[in-house]
């Protein structure tokens, strides 16, 4: 089976860092701090798309300021306290890999951001493939999934998207593959169940009970 995982909010407990970094970036521009739910709503999108959703019609100068401020604050916060994996994530991934399954990442992070975190975790060579939002279309466009399936020579019938947002679920559905949701990430389970996930996990290790394994 080809498992394709979202990163933030699915494998990595980084949603709080994302929210705080965006709030501080907005305050740097003299704006009102956006509500946490407003920021959580855009987690999973590429950064340009996320900013456009939060602030439709934003001026280019403000866009650049918010983008650069977010990156600055995220790096500072993550350096102070690196985001850890959710419980049982690493053990579950290691088990899946040992059983011969193919593992990939499809993320709204930039390539630089994903490579940085993989290096910090000493997992540079752990995943078989990855796609980031700045090198392909942002979620929920299924292009990154299509590219990953082509790279690994696996069809949608043998692939599954695992994520915590409706963008992950919609992307997987549009790619024609199964979806597995996690309940502990950025979006509430009620936003995920309309996409008919095969499972909705309260703990990541529940993935090993999937009846297709």
C-alpha positions, 0 to 999 in steps of 0.5 A: 500500500502507498501511504501519503501523509500530510505533515502539520497536524497529522504527523507533527504537533505543529498547529499551535506554532503555525497559529502563533506565528501567523498571529505575531506576523499580523501584529507586526503589521499593526493588524488585529491578531487573527482568531486561532480558529481563523488560522487553523482553518487555513493550515494545510494550504500553501502559504500564498493560498493561506494568506489569500484565504485569510485576507482576500484582496490583500495588497502585495506589500502587505502580502510580502510583509505577512509572508516574511513575518510568518516565516520569521516567527515560525522559524524562531518558535520552532527553534525554541521548541521544535514540534514533536510527533504526535503519540505513536507516529514514529513507531507506526511509520517504522512498522509500516515501512518494515512491512514493505509499505511505501511512505510519502509526504504531501504537505503545505510546507515549503520544500525548504521547510520540510527538508529542514524538519526532516534533517532535524529529525534525522529522517532525510532518507526515511520517506520514499517521496515527498511533495511540497506546496511550493513545487506543485499545486496547493491542496486541495488540487490533486496534482501533488498526489498524481505526481507522487503516484507517477513517481512511485508507479502506484495507482490510486486503488493502492494509495491512501491519503492520511490527513487532518484537514478537509483539504487533505480529504478533498485532495484524496477524493479528487485523486480517486484514492481512499482517505484516512482522517485524524481527529486531533489536528487542525480541523474538527472531525465534523469537517472531515467525515463528509469526505467519507474517510475509511477511518477517523483516527483518535490515535495515529497507531489506529492506522495499523487496524485498517482492514486493507493492510 
